[in-house]
């Protein structure tokens, strides 16, 4: 693990409650932000699309102050992390292996894993595929994969909300749309997609756009969707779908009910696969739940991890 003096989009300041490192894991170099005592229980925070480690800026200081060793990576392809070429490099198995390698890089066999959006999907899959690595699981506005698949097949409203997943399968056009007019789509997605006025400041939006403007970042982020669609199509053809995917870890699911892309019905009936689950729905929060309700999300995380 090495510290560099590179520009991390959000420049380090003397009073920042975190530090910037680079970690080698699963054959890629990931930029990570770390905070808290080195001997504290490890908490890995996984961001979503189209974000970077900064998605957890409200939670990192509180978790560190509570005594946790916090690690928030730029996931592969994002911001200052390495961006391997090809759709296959973003297969969910590779993303899970990144998390496992990250835990081992900090000399741990297991950790608490927290994820939002795409980070939540990776967190779910890590708990499913590598249960020994996940002590406690917390997911924010990301559906359990079996529940999502079944809902897509039975709920036309959710199918309609998922239109963008099909659009993202197209070559080149989505990259152009996301970058057009100085990344106007990112500003609209984040700035206009929240419930709380000013949830994302102008400075926040500029940092997100700058992170997404890194060479290769748009294609890498879209390849997450492309790789998952290809993998799920193959599973559908060969075994009828993703199947029943149990999660053993004690799980917290936090859900902003004003999510424009994910129906609140995705939070129901999860005990079939996740017997030890607590679901907290926040009526006045959007998909960007940790920005709309930062104090409540932090409180729920601290309660669950404790």
DRENVO-311791 format. One record per atom (N, C-alpha, C, O): residue in one letter; y, z, x. Coordinates in steps of 0.001 Angstrom, whole numbers, padded with zeros to 6 digits, always signed. Example, Ala and Ser with C-alpha at 12.3 -4.5 7.8 and 13.67 -1.06 7.14 Angstrom:
a-005690+007800+013190a-004500+007800+012300a-003300+007800+013200a-003319+008465+014236s-002250+007080+012850s-001060+007140+013670s+000030+007870+012900s+001138+008039+013409
// end
This chain:
x-001180+000000+000850x+000000+000000+000000x+001233+000000+000889x+001351+000826+001794x+002147-000920+000634x+003320-001033+001486x+004584-001065+000662x+004593-001583-000454x+005652-000513+001206x+006954-000583+000574x+007755-001678+001250x+007735-001797+002475x+008462-002480+000463x+009266-003542+001028x+010714-003375+000610x+011039-002574-000267x+011580-004151+001258x+013006-004098+000936x+013414-005276+000078x+014599-005599-000005x+012446-005928-000567x+012738-007100-001366x+013587-006726-002585x+013673-005557-002962x+014208-007734-003190x+014990-007535-004408x+014020-007493-005582x+013332-008478-005852x+013958-006362-006282x+012976-006193-007350x+013589-006416-008728x+013125-005814-009696x+014596-007245-008851x+015299-007522-010094x+016137-006332-010525x+017308-006499-010864x+015563-005132-010521x+016338-003918-010755x+016457-003207-009414x+015530-002498-009024x+017561-003370-008696x+017677-002819-007343x+017496-001308-007330x+017934-000604-008240x+016852-000832-006294x+016629+000601-006154x+017936+001306-005817x+018746+000795-005044x+018131+002465-006395x+019292+003296-006104x+018804+004643-005590x+017661+005033-005830x+019675+005348-004883x+019273+006601-004245x+018796+007628-005261x+017934+008451-004951x+019351+007592-006481x+019000+008609-007475x+017954+008125-008474x+017696+008805-009467x+017344+006957-008229x+016292+006481-009131x+015110+007445-009102x+014756+007963-008043x+014492+007689-010277x+013314+008572-010314x+012027+007845-009959x+010940+008349-010243x+012124+006680-009350x+010943+005914-008996x+011156+005211-007666x+012276+005108-007166x+010048+004728-007105x+010100+003946-005872x+009331+002648-006087x+008525+002542-007011x+009587+001662-005227x+008963+000346-005326x+007932+000174-004222x+008202+000456-003055x+006737-000296-004605x+005665-000534-003645x+004999-001878-003937x+005252-002508-004964x+004152-002293-003017x+003273-003441-003234x+001841-002979-003059x+001514-002304-002082x+000989-003341-004004x-000415-002935-003982x-001297-004185-003970x-001066-005125-004730x-002290-004186-003117x-003307-005245-003104x-004447-004825-004029x-005038-003758-003861x-004744-005678-005007x-005823-005372-005931x-006449-006654-006435x-005738-007574-006840x-007765-006730-006417x-008480-007863-007002x-007978-009196-006457x-007931-010189-007182x-007605-009216-005186x-007202-010458-004552x-005780-010892-004801x-005402-011994-004402x-004960-010050-005459x-003549-010372-005682x-002670-009210-005229x-003107-008061-005159x-001428-009543-004926x-000438-008523-004580x+000417-008231-005813x+001045-009127-006376x+000429-006978-006214x+001215-006572-007373x+002374-005688-006930x+002194-004740-006166x+003546-006008-007415x+004669-005089-007246x+004501-003969-008261x+004239-004225-009436x+004651-002725-007809x+004517-001573-008692x+005689-000622-008487x+006279-000550-007410x+006000+000091-009537x+006939+001204-009476x+006126+002480-009608x+005262+002581-010479x+006398+003452-008750x+005666+004717-008787x+006644+005877-008940x+007799+005798-008521x+006161+006942-009543x+006975+008138-009737x+006054+009328-009923x+004877+009176-010250x+006608+010526-009707x+005856+011744-009943x+005072+012203-008731x+004959+011469-007749x+004529+013408-008789x+003802+013977-007649x+002549+013182-007328x+001834+012743-008229x+002285+012999-006045x+001145+012185-005630x-000193+012775-006050x-001175+012045-006188x-000242+014098-006257x-001508+014712-006652x-001621+014880-008164x-002569+015500-008644x-000673+014339-008920x-000735+014448-010376x-001779+013518-010967x-002198+012556-010322x-002200+013801-012191x-003119+012904-012893x-002475+011528-013004x-001296+011418-013341x-003243+010477-012721x-002704+009131-012669x-002530+008555-014073x-003434+008624-014906x-001350+007987-014315x-001051+007267-015551x-000620+005854-015177x+000343+005674-014432x-001332+004848-015695x-001008+003447-015443x-000347+002874-016695x-000917+002926-017784x+000859+002328-016532x+001640+001781-017637x+001651+000252-017539x+002129-000301-016549x+001128-000429-018557x+000985-001880-018546x+001946-002503-019559x+001873-002217-020754x+002836-003347-019073x+003850-003967-019935x+003286-005187-020658x+002157-005611-020411x+004093-005734-021551x+003678-006900-022316x+004485-008137-021995x+005141-008218-020957x+004427-009102-022902x+005140-010378-022805x+006450-010259-023587x+006443-009731-024699x+007552-010726-023051x+007806-011348-021748x+008513-010353-020836x+009659-010580-020448x+007856-009268-020493x+008527-008136-019865x+008140-007980-018395x+007625-008907-017771x+008400-006795-017861x+007954-006413-016515x+007975-004894-016487x+008147-004267-017532x+007806-004285-015316x+007650-002828-015258x+008768-002080-015982x+008570-000963-016460x+009933-002701-016059x+011129-002081-016643x+010946-001723-018117x+011725-000947-018671x+009909-002292-018755x+009617-001956-020148x+009391-000462-020346x+009525+000051-021457x+009047+000238-019257x+008722+001665-019354x+009828+002556-018787x+009578+003716-018460x+011028+002033-018669x+012088+002799-018002x+012430+004089-018732x+012899+005040-018107x+012205+004143-020056x+012482+005371-020804x+011367+006404-020636x+011605+007605-020770x+010152+005939-020344x+009010+006851-020287x+008693+007333-018877x+008190+008445-018711x+008973+006531-017866x+008592+006891-016493x+009152+008243-016066x+008385+009076-015583x+010454+008505-016218x+010977+009800-015742x+010348+010998-016442x+010064+012009-015801x+010125+010895-017753x+009565+012029-018499x+008120+012291-018090x+007719+013446-017952x+007339+011242-017895x+005952+011423-017467x+005890+012019-016065x+005066+012891-015786x+006766+011544-015190x+006797+012084-013826x+007207+013545-013835x+006634+014362-013114x+008193+013873-014647x+008665+015263-014727x+007578+016181-015273x+007531+017364-014935x+006701+015633-016121x+005600+016422-016678x+004461+016604-015678x+003478+017284-015974x+004591+015995-014486x+003599+016210-013443x+002608+015092-013240x+001679+015229-012445x+002785+013975-013949x+001864+012852-013789x+002294+011968-012630x+003483+011839-012337x+001305+011357-011970x+001570+010308-010996x+001600+009008-011780x+000568+008559-012279x+002768+008403-011891x+002980+007247-012753x+002991+005972-011916x+003652+005903-010880x+002257+004973-012372x+002238+003660-011729x+002498+002610-012803x+001722+002478-013750x+003583+001869-012654x+003941+000818-013605x+004022-000505-012852x+005020-000759-012176x+003002-001353-012949x+003022-002617-012208x+003765-003713-012958x+003867-003684-014184x+004284-004680-012202x+004501-006008-012752x+003116-006642-012790x+002514-006871-011741x+002610-006926-013966x+001274-007506-014055x+001256-008877-013379x+002294-009519-013224x+000071-009311-012984x-000025-010564-012226x+000728-011676-012967x+000607-011827-014183x+001498-012438-012209x+002270-013531-012784x+003674-013171-013192x+004485-014060-013451x+003987-011886-013257x+005289-011444-013745x+006202-010980-012621x+005753-010406-011628x+007487-011241-012795x+008546-010719-011941x+008200-010911-010466x+008121-012050-010004x+007992-009822-009713x+007771-009915-008270x+006310-009817-007850x+006007-009758-006658x+005404-009799-008824x+003982-009823-008473x+003538-011249-008185x+004194-012217-008570x+002394-011351-007491x+001871-012664-007124x+001481-013454-008373x+001082-012882-009388x+001604-014778-008279x+001383-015658-009420x+000311-016690-009068x+000645-017829-008741x-000952-016321-009127x-002006-017288-008792x-001978-018482-009735x-001598-018358-010899x-002378-019622-009229x-002327-020862-010001x-003543-020997-010902x-004624-020488-010602x-003341-021694-012017x-004449-022037-012897x-004636-021065-014038x-004395-019866-013895x-005068-021590-015174x-005288-020761-016363x-006369-019715-016113x-006254-018576-016566x-007417-020104-015391x-008525-019191-015154x-008143-017924-014429x-008827-016908-014553x-007056-017966-013669x-006618-016779-012933x-006118-015685-013859x-005904-014554-013423x-005926-016013-015152x-005395-015046-016109x-006416-014705-017197x-006063-014217-018270x-007673-014971-016896x-008766-014558-017789x-008721-013040-017938x-008374-012327-016996x-009069-012556-019113x-008996-011118-019379x-009835-010317-018386x-009483-009182-018062x-010932-010884-017900x-011747-010175-016910x-010965-009929-015624x-011110-008877-015002x-010137-010895-015220x-009317-010718-014029x-008262-009644-014260x-007976-008850-013364x-007687-009615-015448x-006649-008634-015754x-007230-007215-015767x-006601-006272-015287x-008433-007079-016319x-009111-005786-016293x-009413-005371-014856x-009221-004211-014492x-009880-006306-014046x-010171-005997-012643x-008915-005594-011882x-008985-004779-010963x-007766-006155-012254x-006504-005723-011646x-006260-004242-011904x-005866-003501-011002x-006495-003820-013133x-006268-002413-013491x-007234-001508-012724x-006833-000483-012173x-008495-001895-012697x-009491-001094-011984x-009120-000984-010507x-009182+000102-009930x-008736-002102-009894x-008337-002086-008499x-007096-001261-008261x-006962-000617-007220x-006184-001275-009221x-004961-000481-009100x-005287+001014-009097x-004734+001781-008310x-006191+001411-009989x-006614+002818-010026x-007234+003209-008692x-006916+004265-008146x-008111+002371-008166x-008769+002676-006898x-007787+002662-005733x-007974+003395-004762x-006744+001839-005815x-005750+001781-004739x-005009+003104-004586x-004481+003409-003517x-004976+003882-005658x-004338+005193-005602x-005376+006308-005449x-005146+007460-005819x-006520+005922-004894x-007584+006870-004547x-008081+007665-005744x-008377+008855-005629x-008170+007010-006884x-008714+007643-008087x-009894+006828-008582x-009983+005626-008336x-010788+007489-009274x-011887+006810-009943x-011536+006476-011386x-012126+005575-011984x-010566+007213-011949x-010170+006979-013337x-008719+007372-013521x-008119+008018-012662x-008157+006968-014668x-006750+007233-014959x-006533+007187-016461x-007369+006682-017209x-005396+007722-016890x-004928+007469-018240x-004288+006085-018229x-003494+005772-017341x-004634+005253-019215x-004123+003886-019264x-003313+003704-020541x-003790+003983-021641x-002077+003229-020375x-001145+003038-021481x-000680+001592-021453x-000295+001091-020396x-000708+000909-022599x-000289-000485-022621x+000443-000858-023882x+000165-000335-024961x+001393-001779-023733x+002138-002318-024868x+001957-003825-024923x+001968-004490-023888x+001787-004380-026145x+001687-005821-026319x+000538-006348-025448x-000588-005867-025579x+000791-007324-024565x-000293-007827-023724x-000883-006734-022838x-002087-006713-022583x-000034-005834-022375x-000559-004699-021625x-001498-003860-022467x-002457-003282-021956x-001215-003796-023777x-002109-003090-024685x-003447-003786-024823x-004488-003131-024861x-003430-005129-024900x-004694-005869-024957x-005534-005617-023714x-006749-005433-023798x-004877-005609-022561x-005606-005342-021314x-006108-003907-021290x-007211-003639-020812x-005305-002984-021804x-005725-001586-021859x-006954-001426-022758x-007915-000755-022383x-006922-002047-023955x-008098-002017-024838x-009333-002532-024102x-010386-001894-024106x-009182-003711-023463x-010336-004348-022842x-010849-003545-021656x-012052-003521-021397x-009942-002884-020929x-010375-002036-019819x-011218-000874-020333x-012248-000540-019748x-010775-000262-021426x-011528+000849-022007x-012878+000381-022551x-013851+001135-022537x-012936-000870-023031x-014185-001427-023561x-015155-001771-022431x-016328-001400-022469x-014645-002487-021426x-015516-003008-020365x-015786-002010-019249x-016859-002022-018646x-014819-001152-018977x-014936-000206-017863x-014608+001205-018347x-013623+001795-017905x-015417+001746-019243x-015094+003035-019871x-014957+004177-018877x-014212+005122-019135x-015653+004117-017754x-015556+005186-016781x-014220+005249-016076x-013905+006251-015433x-013424+004190-016186x-012135+004133-015499x-011016+004729-016364x-009967+005107-015843x-011234+004813-017677x-010168+005230-018600x-010447+006634-019121x-011402+006852-019867x-009602+007587-018721x-009732+008959-019221x-009227+009059-020651x-009958+009464-021555x-007972+008685-020845x-007372+008624-022169x-006644+007297-022298x-006065+006797-021333x-006678+006737-023488x-006093+005430-023758x-004939+005585-024748x-005054+006305-025739x-003835+004908-024470x-002721+004843-025416x-002256+003397-025507x-002015+002746-024490x-002131+002901-026734x-001768+001507-026970x-000588+001455-027929x-000558+002168-028931x+000380+000607-027614x+001566+000427-028439x+001593-001002-028960x+001650-001949-028176x+001554-001161-030267x+001670-002458-030924x+000851-003544-030235x+001374-004573-029808x-000432-003283-030143x-001404-004275-029683x-002711-003983-030406x-003171-002841-030381x-003320-004965-031043x-004489-004714-031886x-005793-004640-031103x-005964-005304-030081x-006699-003824-031603x-008054-003821-031086x-008617-005233-031261x-008434-005823-032326x-009297-005796-030254x-009699-007214-030322x-010613-007566-031478x-010467-008640-032061x-011550-006701-031831x-012420-007007-032961x-011638-006999-034264x-011810-007882-035105x-010781-006003-034428x-009960-005916-035635x-009049-007128-035763x-008886-007667-036858x-008460-007558-034669x-007557-008704-034703x-008300-009969-035114x-007819-010737-035947x-009474-010181-034527x-010255-011374-034865x-010619-011386-036347x-010481-012415-037009x-011076-010271-036866x-011476-010213-038274x-010271-010393-039189x-010373-011022-040242x-009123-009836-038784x-007916-009965-039599x-007429-011407-039629x-006992-011886-040675x-007497-012101-038508x-007102-013509-038485x-007935-014331-039455x-007434-015277-040062x-009198-013976-039601x-010094-014740-040470x-009901-014412-041944x-010274-015206-042808x-009326-013258-042239x-009264-012816-043633x-007856-012629-044177x-007679-012471-045385x-006853-012645-043305x-005489-012331-043724x-004567-013507-043401x-004157-013663-042251x-004236-014331-044386x-003362-015482-044132x-001994-015085-043581x-001389-015842-042822x-001506-013909-043956x-000198-013467-043466x-000227-013283-041949x+000698-013700-041252x-001290-012658-041441x-001389-012479-039994x-001611-013809-039285x-001090-014021-038190x-002365-014692-039889x-002566-016006-039301x-001237-016737-039158x-000985-017387-038143x-000387-016628-040181x+000922-017245-040110x+001801-016620-039050x+002539-017323-038359x+001731-015296-038912x+002532-014610-037906x+002106-014955-036484x+002879-014790-035541x+000883-015431-036336x+000350-015737-035010x+000558-017199-034614x-000105-017687-033700x+001459-017896-035281x+001680-019323-035028x+002016-019602-033565x+001614-020625-033011x+002759-018679-032944x+003230-018914-031583x+002069-019005-030589x+002194-019662-029556x+000947-018356-030891x-000214-018420-029989x-000695-019860-029877x-001048-020312-028788x-000712-020590-031003x-001087-021993-030966x-000061-022828-030218x-000422-023721-029452x+001218-022542-030438x+002275-023275-029734x+002154-023094-028224x+002376-024035-027461x+001805-021890-027797x+001710-021603-026368x+000559-022348-025685x+000497-022394-024457x-000343-022926-026464x-001443-023674-025853x-000989-025046-025342x-001676-025665-024529x+000153-025512-025812x+000647-026822-025403x+001055-026797-023933x+001516-025769-023437x+000891-027915-023234x+001342-027961-021849x+002850-028190-021751x+003405-029021-022470x+003496-027463-020876x+004876-027667-020438x+005947-027379-021488x+006964-026767-021162x+005753-027794-022717x+006788-027608-023734x+007159-026134-023925x+008348-025818-023965x+006188-025221-024046x+006577-023811-024199x+007394-023302-023020x+008330-022525-023209x+007053-023728-021803x+007832-023317-020628x+009281-023765-020768x+010210-023019-020458x+009457-024999-021243x+010809-025536-021394x+011576-024766-022463x+012738-024408-022266x+010927-024513-023588x+011590-023795-024686x+012022-022402-024239x+013135-021971-024541x+011159-021704-023529x+011482-020341-023096x+012624-020320-022084x+013356-019333-022009x+012789-021378-021314x+013834-021405-020307x+015116-022071-020748x+016118-022005-020036x+015113-022720-021918x+016272-023491-022360x+017483-022594-022597x+017356-021432-022984x+018657-023167-022355x+019931-022492-022605x+019972-021109-021957x+020327-020104-022574x+019591-021115-020686x+019617-019881-019891x+018793-018771-020538x+019242-017634-020675x+017570-019139-020932x+016594-018183-021475x+017074-017534-022776x+016889-016339-023008x+017691-018359-023607x+018170-017874-024898x+017027-017309-025742x+017219-016349-026488x+015834-017908-025624x+014693-017443-026414x+014335-016001-026082x+013944-015239-026967x+014466-015619-024813x+014155-014249-024418x+015160-013286-025035x+014800-012224-025543x+016419-013678-024979x+017460-012827-025565x+017265-012683-027066x+017447-011595-027611x+016897-013764-027738x+016675-013702-029178x+015439-012866-029506x+015457-012064-030439x+014370-013054-028738x+013120-012334-028960x+013318-010826-028834x+012821-010055-029655x+014049-010414-027796x+014242-008993-027540x+015454-008445-028285x+015350-007480-029042x+016607-009077-028060x+017853-008539-028601x+017940-008541-030106x+018524-007637-030704x+017343-009588-030740x+017410-009693-032190x+016138-009194-032862x+016061-009131-034089x+015148-008842-032063x+013868-008447-032632x+013704-006954-032820x+012669-006503-033312x+014712-006175-032433x+014614-004721-032534x+015278-004214-033803x+015994-004948-034484x+015031-002952-034108x+015602-002306-035279x+016825-001480-034895x+017850-001536-035573x+016721-000717-033815x+017820+000150-033377x+018915-000674-032727x+018650-001467-031823x+020131-000491-033180x+021259-001220-032619x+021415-000881-031139x+021501+000290-030770x+021451-001902-030303x+021611-001673-028877x+020367-001194-028176x+020454-000639-027081x+019188-001397-028787x+017940-000956-028146x+017803-001574-026762x+017384-000911-025813x+018161-002855-026655x+018261-003523-025358x+019740-003754-025066x+020427-004438-025824x+020219-003193-023988x+021610-003411-023594x+021768-004815-023011x+020783-005498-022731x+023012-005232-022836x+023260-006523-022200x+022676-006550-020788x+022147-007569-020345x+022776-005436-020098x+022200-005342-018753x+020687-005480-018806x+020096-006173-017978x+020053-004823-019780x+018601-004951-019942x+018211-006415-020132x+017283-006903-019487x+018926-007116-021022x+018579-008500-021324x+018743-009392-020103x+017928-010285-019873x+019784-009158-019325x+019980-009949-018115x+018852-009710-017119x+018404-010640-016449x+018396-008471-017021x+017301-008167-016106x+015999-008823-016558x+015227-009317-015737x+015762-008823-017874x+014569-009491-018384x+014618-010986-018111x+013622-011581-017700x+015766-011583-018336x+015887-013025-018091x+015729-013345-016614x+015108-014345-016257x+016278-012516-015772x+016149-012747-014334x+014689-012626-013892x+014213-013412-013073x+013988-011641-014440x+012572-011481-014098x+011761-012687-014558x+010873-013151-013843x+012066-013196-015755x+011308-014319-016301x+011680-015635-015631x+010960-016626-015752x+012811-015641-014921x+013249-016838-014210x+012617-016971-012827x+012842-017967-012140x+011835-015988-012415x+011187-016085-011103x+010275-017311-011075x+009616-017605-012073x+010222-018028-009958x+009409-019251-009890x+007966-019012-010315x+007283-018142-009775x+007516-019786-011281x+006136-019707-011750x+005883-018661-012815x+004778-018593-013353x+006879-017840-013138x+006644-016723-014059x+006364-017190-015478x+005502-016623-016150x+007072-018210-015950x+006857-018668-017327x+005439-019209-017516x+004757-018850-018476x+005005-020061-016612x+003657-020611-016742x+002608-019516-016624x+001626-019518-017366x+002803-018586-015705x+001842-017495-015553x+001740-016671-016832x+000639-016350-017280x+002886-016328-017421x+002874-015519-018634x+002201-016261-019784x+001449-015663-020553x+002465-017547-019903x+001839-018334-020961x+000345-018522-020719x-000429-018671-021665x-000054-018513-019461x-001482-018665-019145x-002311-017486-019640x-003518-017631-019836x-001700-016329-019845x-002412-015222-020482x-002941-015686-021849x-004115-015497-022170x-002057-016294-022640x-002432-016762-023976x-003436-017913-023894x-004384-017970-024677x-003229-018814-022959x-004122-019972-022831x-005525-019536-022425x-006516-020029-022963x-005601-018615-021479x-006915-018157-021021x-007652-017409-022124x-008857-017593-022296x-006942-016566-022876x-007601-015797-023930x-008070-016709-025057x-009151-016505-025610x-007270-017712-025401x-007666-018627-026467x-008935-019390-026076x-009826-019575-026905x-009018-019827-024836x-010201-020565-024382x-011423-019654-024353x-012522-020046-024745x-011207-018443-023884x-012338-017496-023811x-012844-017153-025205x-014054-017119-025434x-011921-016895-026151x-012345-016521-027495x-012982-017697-028228x-013908-017510-029017x-012487-018915-027969x-013112-020088-028582x-014550-020246-028091x-015448-020578-028865x-014754-020005-026806x-016115-020088-026253x-017014-019027-026876x-018160-019310-027227x-016497-017798-027016x-017300-016737-027626x-017622-017047-029083x-018711-016732-029562x-016679-017660-029782x-016920-018024-031177x-018026-019063-031283x-018880-018989-032167x-018004-020026-030379x-019010-021086-030399x-020388-020582-029979x-021402-021043-030502x-020429-019648-029048x-021711-019224-028477x-022306-018005-029164x-023527-017863-029220x-021449-017112-029694x-021999-015896-030314x-021277-015468-031580x-021444-014340-032045x-020469-016371-032143x-019833-016085-033423x-018561-015279-033351x-017979-014969-034391x-018106-014928-032161x-016864-014153-032029x-016959-013147-030902x-017904-013163-030113x-015967-012267-030834x-015940-011307-029736x-016936-010178-029928x-017283-009487-028971x-017406-009983-031171x-018397-008952-031437x-017776-007581-031655x-016554-007429-031637x-018628-006588-031859x-018177-005209-032045x-017960-004575-030683x-018869-004527-029854x-016737-004086-030459x-016343-003605-029138x-015942-002134-029218x-014803-001826-029569x-016862-001220-028898x-016562+000208-029017x-015678+000726-027879x-015718+000225-026756x-014899+001723-028200x-014045+002416-027229x-014401+003892-027270x-014311+004526-028321x-014807+004445-026127x-015215+005847-026068x-014040+006776-025807x-014071+007927-026243x-013023+006325-025121x-011936+007202-024685x-011131+007714-025874x-010943+006986-026848x-010654+008952-025809x-009695+009421-026815x-008479+008490-026813x-007892+008223-025765x-008113+008004-027998x-007149+006909-028091x-005991+007260-029011x-006174+007841-030080x-004805+006895-028572x-003592+006971-029386x-003103+005558-029630x-002937+004790-028683x-002870+005201-030885x-002268+003919-031233x-000918+004185-031881x-000843+004793-032949x+000140+003732-031237x+001499+003864-031760x+001933+002500-032268x+001776+001498-031569x+002478+002452-033481x+002757+001166-034111x+004124+001160-034784x+004359+001909-035733x+005026+000312-034292x+006276+000063-034989x+006002-000834-036185x+005541-001963-036020x+006282-000345-037384x+005897-001067-038593x+006748-002314-038841x+006363-003172-039635x+007892-002422-038177x+008755-003587-038372x+008396-004716-037402x+009257-005517-037040x+007160-004781-036992x+006679-005804-036059x+006633-007148-036782x+005960-007290-037803x+007358-008140-036240x+007413-009459-036869x+006174-010289-036594x+005920-011267-037297x+005392-009917-035577x+004258-010743-035178x+002908-010138-035515x+001909-010856-035555x+002851-008832-035760x+001577-008162-035974x+001644-007328-037247x+002524-006480-037397x+000713-007574-038160x+000703-006899-039452x+000241-005458-039304x-000615-005150-038474x+000815-004582-040113x+000476-003168-040024x-000975-002911-040428x-001528-001863-040094x-001591-003842-041135x-003001-003682-041507x-003911-003633-040283x-005057-003192-040377x-003411-004080-039144x-004199-004031-037910x-004429-002602-037423x-005237-002377-036522x-003730-001642-038010x-003906-000240-037632x-004941+000469-038495x-005225+001645-038270x-005507-000222-039475x-006394+000415-040449x-007865+000150-040128x-008227-000918-039633x-008698+001143-040420x-010138+000972-040295x-010661+000869-038876x-011711+000270-038642x-009949+001440-037937x-010341+001308-036531x-011440+002283-036118x-012039+002125-035054x-011710+003291-036949x-012724+004279-036582x-014098+003654-036390x-014957+004236-035727x-014314+002480-036962x-015595+001788-036806x-015895+001519-035333x-017051+001541-034910x-014830+001263-034550x-015019+000960-033128x-014423+002028-032217x-014804+002147-031053x-013483+002804-032759x-012788+003815-031954x-012858+005147-032703x-011911+005508-033401x-013957+005879-032569x-014134+007085-033384x-013113+008179-033097x-012767+008948-033993x-012626+008259-031861x-011666+009303-031493x-010283+008669-031363x-009792+008441-030257x-009658+008386-032524x-008371+007691-032515x-007348+008419-033374x-007660+008945-034442x-006136+008431-032881x-004981+008941-033614x-004012+007783-033785x-003610+007165-032799x-003631+007480-035015x-002712+006382-035296x-001379+006954-035756x-001324+007731-036710x-000311+006569-035077x+001044+006995-035423x+001874+005768-035752x+002183+004965-034871x+002238+005622-037022x+003062+004492-037445x+004523+004940-037529x+004835+005979-038111x+005404+004143-036941x+006832+004463-036932x+007546+003447-037827x+007728+002297-037430x+007949+003861-039030x+008517+002910-040004x+009802+002245-039533x+010086+001112-039923x+010576+002922-038707x+011877+002397-038296x+011855+001843-036884x+012852+001929-036168x+010730+001278-036477x+010618+000672-035151x+009965-000697-035274x+009195-000960-036198x+010292-001563-034317x+009787-002930-034297x+008624-003038-033305x+008068-002035-032856x+008282-004269-032984x+007281-004508-031943x+007686-003847-030630x+006828-003397-029871x+008986-003786-030360x+009491-003203-029116x+009677-001702-029335x+010777-001165-029206x+008591-001058-029664x+008620+000308-030190x+009157+001307-029174x+009846+002250-029562x+008864+001133-027877x+009330+002110-026897x+010815+001959-026585x+011390+002803-025897x+011443+000891-027085x+012894+000754-026989x+013576+001174-028284x+014674+001730-028259x+012928+000910-029414x+013485+001330-030694x+013400+002841-030887x+014312+003443-031454x+012324+003453-030423x+012107+004892-030608x+011648+005513-029295x+010539+006044-029229x+012471+005462-028247x+012014+005901-026921x+011625+007367-026863x+010624+007715-026235x+012408+008243-027514x+012103+009669-027448x+010800+009982-028172x+009991+010768-027680x+010593+009372-029336x+009381+009644-030102x+008148+009106-029378x+007114+009772-029339x+008249+007907-028806x+007122+007350-028064x+006775+008241-026876x+005602+008523-026632x+007782+008680-026143x+007540+009563-025010x+006869+010859-025448x+005932+011336-024807x+007359+011419-026545x+006787+012664-027070x+005317+012474-027437x+004478+013318-027122x+005011+011368-028101x+003622+011102-028500x+002723+010909-027281x+001593+011396-027263x+003209+010211-026276x+002423+010009-025053x+002136+011337-024365x+001003+011597-023961x+003151+012170-024231x+002972+013457-023554x+001973+014335-024308x+001139+014998-023693x+002058+014339-025635x+001112+015118-026442x-000308+014608-026273x-001246+015393-026134x-000462+013302-026286x-001802+012711-026202x-002420+012915-024803x-003592+013272-024683x-001637+012691-023781x-002177+012799-022422x-002472+014246-022049x-003342+014510-021219x-001763+015167-022648x-001996+016570-022354x-003277+017087-023005x-003618+018260-022852
// end
